[in-house]
Amino acid sequence: MKQRTGLLSALLPMALAAAPTFASAALNREVLPITAPEPKTYTELDVRNTKPPSPFNVTAPEGAPNILIVMIDDMGFGSSSTFGGPINTPTMDKLADNGLRYNNFHTTALCSPSRMALKTGRNHHTCNTGSIMETATAYPGNTGQLPESVAPLAEMLRLNGYSTAAFGKWHETAAWETSVSGPFDRWPTRQGFDKFYGFIGGETDQWAPLIYDGLKKVNPPKMDNYHFTTDMTNQAINWIKAQQSMTPDKPFFVYFSTGAVHAPHHVSKEWSDKYKGKFDQGWDKVREATVKRMKKIGIIPENTNLAPKPEDIKDWDKLSQDEKALFARQAEVFAGFLEMTDYEIGRLLDAIKDIGELDNTLIIFVAGDNGTSAEGGMVGMYNEMTYFNGVEEKVEDLIPLMDKWGDPSTFPHMAAGWAVAFDAPFKWTKQVASDFGGTRNGLIIRYPKGIKEKDGIRTQFSHIIDIAPTVLEVAGLPEPKVVNGVPQTPIEGTSLAYTFNSPDAAERHTIQYFEMFGNRAIYNNGWFARTIHRAPWETDKLPALESDVWELYHVAEDFSLTDNLADKYPEKLKEMEDLFMWQAQKYHVLPIDDRTIERTNAALAGRPDLLGDRKSLTLYEGMEGMMENTFINIKNRSFSITADLNIPEDGAKGVILSQGGRFGGWSLYLK
C-alpha cells in the first residue's frame, strides 16, 4: 500500500480512475508515437442519442516499474567502499547488498560520449559524440549532433506512458546550440524529458552554478550552505513525490546525474575533514590496500596483479613534505565530495521508499562515466581554469591555500597520482579508452521484483550501451523501429536482464571497440588488444598514429592488463587489430583525431560556430548567462567596448558587462 501525506478523499461525480482506455496489449509500440485509432463517424444529429467513445490513452505496459538511473561523474573503479576503495559510500553499499554488482562493466572514458551511449543504447560515434561537445569536428561520428535516427531512451519511455525527468549534469548539447536562438532539439526537454533541472555544460561551480529549469535560466534557491548536489536532490525528490501524487498509476523515469565528483571538487569541511590524515600514507599504499580489499570482498580475482603506475607519476616516498601535505589534503576533499554525493543519493532513495515505490523501481547505479580524472596534472590545481590557459600551478604557491581547498573561493582539482590510485587496480585514468582505468566502472542494479539474489556479483563483459536495452526489456517494451516519423538505427547494446538470475550465463556482449583522442582498443570474447597513444596530461608532441605499438591481453585471465601477450601470439594480435579497423569503419570512428586543445577552436575543428568571424556584438538587457561558445570570441585579441549609460545625478557604480567569473574572465566596472 502506498503511503501518502495529506491524503485528500472526495466523492466525485465521475470515477476518473475507472475511465475506459484502449487495451495496451493492442498497441503497436514499435512505431512511436503510438497511432490513435481512426475516429468513429457518426450519423446521429443529437449527441444525446449516442454514447461517448472510449478515450484513447497510451499507458505503460502492465507491471512496468519506475526507472531510476544514477550516474556519478569522474568516479573511478577503485574509489568507493562498495567496490573495495577507501572512500565510504554507505548508500552504494546498501544498494549492492540488496542487488547486484557488475565488475566487468565499461564506459567510453569520457563525459559526453558515455552519456550519449547510456541514453541511446548506441555507440558514441553512432551518436556523433566521438568526444565531448566542445571538441566536436566536421567528421561523421564527431559532429556533436545526435541524429534523429538515434532516439534517446527517455523519448521511448515518454511515448510509452512514462513521466520523465532529468536532474544534474547534461553535457549532450552541441556547443553552438546553447544560445537563445536554439535550436533546442538537443536540449533535455526535447530529448524525451518532461522536466529538466541542472546545468547544460560539462562542469559547474557547485557553490554558484549556472542552472536551467527546462529552457529557462534560473537562479539557485536561497538556502543556508547552498550546494548544487543538495539542490538537485531536493528538486528530484519534489518532482517524484508530486508526480506520484498526481498520477500514482503512471511510472516515472528519472535520470539523476550529479556534477560530482568532476572538478571543481567543492565540498564543505564537514565532509572533507572526515578524512583528515587518512591519505597521509600516499597513493602507492592506498592502491595496494584497495587491491587487498577488492580481493577480500570478491570484486577482483585472487590472481589479479596491481598494474604499475605511469612513469610520470612519482613514488610517494620520493615526494617532499610539502608535496605530501598538499596532495593528501586534495584527496581528503575529493573523498568528502564523493561521500557527500553518496549521502544525497541516499536521501533520494529514502524519499522513494517513503512513498512506497522503492521495491517497484529498477535502480541502475553507474558509478562513473569514466575513470577518475588525471586532468589536475602532476600537482593539482587551486583553480582548474589555469589548465585551459596553459598556466602551471606550483606547489609552493598552493601550500598557503590548502586550508581553503574545496570552499567557494576555490575551483580545485587534485594531482594525477590520486586518479591512478582511485582507478586501481589499473594503470591509467579518464581519457584513456585503451585501459580499464579509463573505462572500467562499477555498476549496481537493484530490482527486487526481477532479481532474486542479494549481494551478488556479475562478471560478464558489459558496456554502457547495454543500459537502454536493459531498461526496455524490464519495462516490457520493444525496441522502436520508427520514432517521430524517422526510421531508427538499431540499438547496438545488449540487455543485461539475462544476467539477473543467471550468474554463470555466457556473456552476450562479445565485441566492443574503444577510442578516445587516439587511444584505442578492441574487446572480443575474452581478449583485449590496445594501444596507448597518449597520456591524459599530454597535449602536444604526440607520436604518429601509424607508429603506435599494440599490446594483447587475455583479460579472461588477466583482470588488470599486466601480462602483454603480443610477442607470444602475434597472429592473434593481428586478428584483433583488423577487427578494430572493421569496427572503426562500421561506426564512423575513422579518421582518428588525437588533437585535444586544438579542437576547442571551432575554426580548426571545422564545426559550426554561432558567431564565427563576427567582429561586433550588440548586447541588450536580459542577455545574461550566455555560455562561452555562444559569445563573441575575444580571447587573445584586442577589443573595445562601447556602452551607452544613463548615469543618475548622484552617480553610479557597478558592473556594466562581464564574462566568466572569479576563476576566469573579465569585467567592465564603473566606479
N, C-alpha and C positions, 0 to 999 in steps of 0.2 A: 504494500500500500504506500503510495507516495505521501510524504509529509508536506503539508502546506502551511504557510504562515499567512494569517489574515484571510482565512477561507471565507468567501462570500457565497452564500446559498440563496437562491431565489427561485420561485416558481415562474417559469417563462411560458408565454402563450405557445411558443413553438419549441420543441426539443431539438436544439441545434445539433447536438451530438448524434441525433438519430437521422439526420438528413441523408437521404439515399445518395449513393455515389455509384459510378460505374465500377465494376469489379476490376481491381488492379491486375488480376491474373490475365485479363483480356487485353491489356495494354501492350503495344509494341514498343519496348524500351530500347530497341536498337537504333531507333531514329528519334532524335531529340531536337526540339521539344516534342513531346508526345502529341500526336494529332488528335484534336477533338472530333467526335463523330459528326457526320453531316446533320444539321438541324432538321427536325421534322417539319414538313409542310402541312399547314392547317387549312381546312376548308370552312370551319365554323366561323360565323360572324361575331358571335358573342363569347367572350372569354369565359363567362360563367357556365358555358356548356362544355367546357374542356377541363382536363386535368393537367396541371403543370408538369413539364418533363423533369426527369431527374437531372440535377446539376452535374456537370462534368467536373471532376476534381482529381488531379493526379496526387496520389499518395504513395509513400514509400512501401515497398513490399512488406507484407505482414511479418512482424518479428524483427524487422531491420533495426539494428541497435543505433544508439548515438555513436558518433565517432569523435575522438579527441586525438589529434596528432600534436605532440610536443616536440619542438626542435630547439636544442641548445646550440649556441654559436661558438665555434672555435674550441670545442671541448674534446681533448684527446682521449684515446682508449685507456691510458693509464692514469687518469686523473681522479675518477670517482671511487669511493669506497665500494660501490656496487660491483665494480669490475676489478677490484684489488688495489686501487690507487690510494693516495694519502689524504684525500680531501673528503670530509664527511658529507654524505648525501643520503640522509635518512629517508627522504621521500622516495628516491630511486630504489633504495634498499627494500622498502616496504612493497613497492610495485613488483620488484623482481621476486620477492618472497612469495608473492601471490600470482606469479605469472611465469614468463619465460625470458631468459637472457640469451641473446644471439652473439656468439663470439667470433663470427666469420662474416660480419655484415660490413658493407663498404659504401663509401660516398665517392664524390668526384675529386676531392682535395681542395675545393674552393667554394665560396659562398653561393653566388648566383647559380652556377651550374648545378650544385646539389639541390637547391630549392626548386629549380625548374624540373629536374629529374623526378623529385619527390611528387610535385604537384601534377605531373602529367603521366608518369609511368613510361616515359621515353628517355632515351639517352640525351645527354645535354646538348650534343651537337644537332640532334634532330630538332631540338628546341631553339636552335640558333644561339646557343649560350655556351660557346666554347670557352669563355672566361667570364669575368664579371662584366656588368653592364658598361662600366666606364672604360673598358678596353675592347669594346666591340670593334669589328672591322667590316670591310665590304664583302668579305668572302662568305659563301654558303657555310652554314654551321657556326658562324661567328657574328652574325649581324645584330644580335641583341633583340630581335623582334620575334616573339613567339608566333609561329604560323597559325592561321585559323584552322588548319587541318590537324592541329595538335591541341585538342580541347583539354582544359585542366580538370582535375578530379572534382573540384568544387562546383564547376558548372554541370558536370554529370550528375552530381548529387542533388543540386538545386533543382534541376529539371526533372528529377525523380522524386520530389516531395520532401526534401530536407530543407531545414533552415540552416544557413551557413554564415560563418563569421571568422574573421582573421584578426589576430591581435599581435602587435610587436613589429618585428623586422620584416620588410618586404624584399627589396633589392632585386626585383624582377621586371622593372620597367626601364625601357631604353632611356639613356641619359637625356636625349633630346626630346623626349615625350613627357617631361615633368614640369612643363610650364602651364600657365592658364590657357594657352592656345591648344593644349592637347596634342594629338588625340589621346583619349582616355581609355582606349580599348584594352590596354595592358596594365591599367591600374586595378587594384584588388576588386573594387565593386563592379568592374566589367570583366572580371575573370572568375565569376561564379560566386562571389561573396556578397551576401546581403548587407553585411556590416564589416567595416574595417576601422581599426583604431591602432595607429602605430606610425612608424617612420618609413619613408619610401626608399632611402638610400642604404648604403652598406653599414653605416655605424651612426651613432648619435651620442651626444653628451647626455649621460644618464641623469645628471642633475638638472639640466636645462635643455630638453630635447625639442626637436622640430617635429611636431606631431600633426597628423592628418586624421580627421574623422570623416571617412569616406573620401570625398574630393576636397573637403574644406580644411584649410589650415586652422588649427585651434591652439590656444594657449594651454599649458598644463594647468590642472586644477590647483588651487591654493591649498596646501596641506603642510603640516609640520614634517620636516625631514623628507621632503619630496624626493622620490626616486622613481624613474620610469618603470622599472620592473614591478614595483608595487602598484603603480598607476595602471599599467596594462592588465595586471591581475585583477584589480578592482573592476575594471571595465568588463573583463571576461566573465567574472562572477555575476555582475549585474545583468549582463546580456543573457546568460544561460538561465538564470532564475526567471527573468521576465519572459523569455521565450517559452519555457516550460509551463509557466503560469498561464500564459495566453493560449498555448496550443500543446497541451500535455501529451497528445497522441501523435505529435509530429516530431520525428527525431532531429537532433541537431548535429552539425559537423562544425567543429572548432579546430582551427589551425592556430596553435599558440607557440609563437616563435620569438624567443627572447633575443634582445640585443646582447645580453650577457652570454658567454664571457669574452666576447670580442672586445678589443680595446676600443675606447678607453676603459681601463679597469677601475670603475667607480664604485666605491662601497664605503660605508661608514666604519669607524674604528670599532664599533660594537661587534662587527663581524670579523674584520681583519685581525683584531687583537686576540681573537680566539686561537690564532695560530702563532702567537709570539714564541719564538725560539724553536718551532717545530721544523723549520727548514734550515737551521744553522748547520746541520750535518752536510748540506750541499747536495747538488743534483746527482752526483755519482752514487752516493749511498741511498738516496731516495729511489733511484732507478732500481738498484739491487733489491731493496726492501719491497718494492712494488712487485717485482717478478716473483719473489718468495710468496707474497700473499696471493698472487694470481694462481700459483700452483696449488697452494693450500686449499683454496675455495673452488678449484676445478675450472677456472676461466681459461687457463692455457695448459697444454700437455706438460707432463713432468720432464720431458726431454727438451723443452724449449730453452734455447740459449738467449742471453741478453745480447742484442746486436751492439756492435761498437758504436761509439758516438762519431759524428762527423769530425774530421780532423780540425776544423776551425773552432770547435768547442773545447775550451781549456779544461784540464782536470781541475776539480775544485781545490785540491790540496796545493795547487800552484798559484792560486789567486792571492792577492794582497788582502789584508784585513779589511780595508775599506771596500774592496770589491765584494768580499763575503758578506759584510754587513748590509750593503746596498742590495745585493741580489737576493738575500734572504728576505728582506722586507718586501721586495717586489713579489716574491712567491706568497708571502703572507696575505698580501692584498688580493692577489688572484684567487687564492683559496677561499678567502672570506667572501669574495664576489660570487664564486660558484656555490658556496653553502647557502648564501642568502637567496640565490636564484632557486635552489632546491626547496627552500622554505616557502617561497612564494608559490611554487607549483603545488606544494602540499596544501596551501590554502585553497587553491583552485579545486583540487580533488576533494577536499573536505566539503566544499560548497556543493559539489555534485552529489556527494554522499548524503548531505543534509536534505536534499530534495528527493532522495530515494532512487537516484538514477545511476549510481556508480557501477553496480553489477550489470546494468543494461547498457554499458558503454565500452566499446572497443577502444582501448588506450594503446597507442603506439608512441613510444618514447624514443626519439632518435637523439642519442647522446653525442651530438656534434655533427655539424655539416661538413666537417673535415677534421684534420688533426689540430692540435694546439698550435697557435701561431708563433713562428720564429721571426716575425716581421719587426720585432723590437730590436733586432740587431744584437751585437755582442754584449752591450752594457745596458740595454733597456732605454726607455725614453720617458722623461718627465712630461714632454709634450709630443705626442705622436705626429703632429704636423711637421716636425723637423725632418722626418723621414722623407716626406713628399717634396721637401725643399732642399734636399741634399745637405742638410746641416747635421754634423756629427756631434752628438752629446757626449760629454766626457764624465768619467766617474767623479773627478774632483769637483765638478760643478753640481753633480747630483746628490752628493753626500749631505750637504746642508739642507736639502729639500726632502729628505727621507720621511720626516715626521708628517709631512702633508700628503704623502703618496696616497692617491685614491680619493682625496677630498675635492670639493668643487673648484679649487684653484689649480687642479692638475688635469692632464689629459694623457694618462700614463700607459706604458706598455712595459713588458718585462724582458729580461735578457733571454736570448735564444736557447741557452743551456736548459732553462726550465721547460721550454717547449719540448725539447728532446726527452726530458725526464717525464713529462706528463703524457708523452706518446709511447712510453715503454710498453712492450719490450723491443720496440722497433727503433730504427736508426734515424729516420728523417721525420718531417713535420708537415704541416699545412703547405700547400702548393706543390708538394712532391707527389704527383699522381702515380709514380712508379715505385712507391714504397708504401707499405701498410701503415707507417706512421702518419702518412698524409691522408689515407683513405679508410683505414680500419677504424670503425666507430662502434661503440656499444649500442645495442638495440634491445629494448624491453617491450614485450607485448603482454597485456593483461586483458583477458576476456573470459570471465568465469562461465558464461553460457556456452562457450565453444572450446575452451581449453581445460582439460581435466587436471592436468599436472600443475603443481605449485613448485616454485623454486627450481624450475627445470632449466637446462642448458641445451641450446641447439647449435650444431656445428656445421650445418650445410652452408655452402657458399651462397651469399645473397648480396643484393645491391639495392641502392636507394630507389631504383626504378621498379623494384618489386612491391613498394608500399601501395601505390594506387591500385594495382590489380588485386592485392590482398583485401583492401577495403571493399572493392566491388564484389568480390566473392562472398565475403562475410555479410554484406548487405543484401545479397541475393539479386544483384544487378548484373546484366550482361554488359560486355564492352560495347559501347555505341559505335555504329558504323557511320552514322551521319549526325553531326551536331550543328544546329543553326544553319542548316542547308549546305554544309560543307562536308564532303566525304573525308573520313578520318584516316590518318596514318595509324596503322595498328599499334597497339601498346606493345612495347618491347621488353617489359619486365615480366616476371613470373610470380604468381601469387604464392605467398608463404603459408597459406592455410594448410597445405599438405603436411607441414611440419608440426602443426599444433599438437596433435595427439600421436605422432609417429616420430619419436626422437631419432630413430635409425633409418628413416626413409632416405632413399637415394636422392641426391640433390638434383634439382631440375634446372637450375640456372647454371649452365655448364660452360658458357663462354662469355667473356666480358672484356672490352678494351678499356684502357685508361689513358688520358692525355691532358696535360696542362702545361702551357708555356714551354713546350719541348720535352718535358719529362713524360715518358710514355711506356706502356706495358700492356700485356695481354694475359688473361687467365683462361685456362682451358683444362677441364677435368683433372684438377689437382696439380697442374703445372702452371708456372708463372715465369714469364720472360719479361725483362725490363731493361731500360737504360736510364741512368741518372744523368740528365743533360745539364742541370744547373741546380745550385742550392737556392733556397728562398731569399738569401741575402745577396745573391749575385745578380746584377742587372746589366753588366756590360762585359766586354772581352770574353764572350761565350765561345765555346768551340763550335765548329761547323757541325750541323746536324748529321751530315754524312759520316763524320768521324766518331760518332757516339759508339761506345762499346756496350754490347748487350750481354746480360747475365741470365742464367737459367736456374730456377729453383723448383724443387718438388715440394710444394707447400703442404701437401697432404701429410708429409713427414717433417717439414721444416717450417714451423709456425712463424718464426721471426725473420726469415730470409737471411740465414747466416752461412749456408752451405751452397756456394755457387758451383753448379754442375756443368757450366758451359763447356769446359775443356773435355769433360767426360762424355758428354752427349752432344756433340756438335750438330748432328743431323736433327736431333730434337729441337735444338735452339733455332736452326734454320727454318724448320717447320713452324715454330711459334712466331718468328719474325714475319714470315709470309702470311701467317694468319692475322697478325696485327695489320699488315698493309691491306689485306682484304677487308677487314672490318673498318679501317680508316677510310677507305674509298666508299664503302657502303654507307657510312654515317656522316660523310662530309667533314671528316677530321682533317683531311688534306686540303691545301698545303699547311704544314706545321708552321706556327708562328711563335717564336720564342721571345719576341720583344715584350717588355713589360712597361717601363716608364714611357717609352716612345708611343705606345698605344693609347696613353691617356690624352694624347694630342689628336683631336678628331681629324685634322687635315692629314697627318701622317698615317693614321689608321685607315682613312678612306671612308669613315662612317658619316652620316648626316650631322650637321652642326646647325643648331637652331638659328644662331646669329651669323655664322660663317665669318666672312671678312668685313662685316659692317664696321663702320668707323664711329658711329654715334648711336646713342640710345636715349630716348626721352622717357623719363620716369614720372609717374603720376601718383597721387595719393592712393594708398591701398596696395601698391605694388611692393609687397613685403614677403619675406620668406622665400625668395627666389633662390633656387638651388644653383650651384656653381656652373653647371653645364647649360643653364638657360639664361645666364647673364653675359654681357659683353666681356670678352677676354681682354683684360688689361695687364696680364702678368708679363713681366719682363719687357715692358714697353712704356714709353712716355704717354701721358694722357692729361686732359684738362677736364674740369667740371665747371659748368655754369649753372648757378642756382638762382631762381627768382624768389626773393624772400620779402615778406611783409613783416617789418620789424615794429613791434609796439613802441610807443613813446618812452616807456620806462625800460626799454632794452629787452634782450632775449639771449638765451644761451641754450646749447644742446646740440644733439646730433642732427645733421642735415641728411647725410647719406652714409651708409656703412655697408661693408660686405664682409662676411665671415664673423669672427668673434674674437674673444680674448686670446685664443690659441693660434690664430692665424687669420689675417685680414687687415682691413684699413678702415678709417673713418674720417669723414669731413665734419669737423666740430666747430661750432661757433661759441666763442667766449664773450 
